[in-house]
């Protein structure tokens, strides 16, 4: 079975682009017409998508709820898994998503379970996602389970967006305050220290502490910034 990249018009006259799988060019045209699309351009893809090719290109977390919802709706309506994957892939404007779904469809047509086919694309579908899909297959209610999974993904994304929005303001305050304090320590404090140099009096502990911090930032500020950046990247990767 080959893959074809198409450009077609829907009933309202809007242009649709995507990828589909078919045994021949004629069958590909018939699939588009059956979907209510008028083909404008239909070209064979040079190489059928495989797990090795698409595993590196993941479906984004923001796109996963939509894909899951569409699959759930079709499967719950009585469509087979391979037909649902084909239909959703045909509706995708983004080729990388369509290729991933077509690769999964190919495995399903070979006799694989959906959850096993998803495991080849672990960057797109987490272990939890695959486990829930497997539970749906075992229970015989894959469509309903995927619908509840789509609800969960949408709620999780909404909560994550709220958390990010709530953290933006304090994060900006911390960055601005750090920049101001660093600027004072590097540019202003050294000029004040020059005035103290002419005095023989012993400076208070707090003043000496501020001067010490200023000198440390002047000598090691860039190294400290590099260490903080590397530490931040390490923490981010660890959390991911």
Secondary structure, DSSP 8 states (H G I E B T S, - for coil): -EEEEEEEE-TTS-EEEEEEEESSHHHHHHHHHHTT-EEEEEEE-SS---HHHHTTS---HHHHHHHHHHHHHHHHTT--HHHHHHHHHHH-SSHHHHHHHHHHHHHHHTT--HHHHHGGGTTTS-HHHHHHHHHHHHHT-HHHHHHHHHHHHHHHHHHHHHHHHHHHHHHHHHHHHHHHHHHIIIIIHHHHHHHHTT--S---HHHHHHHHHHHHHHHHHHHHHHHHHHHHHHHHHHH-
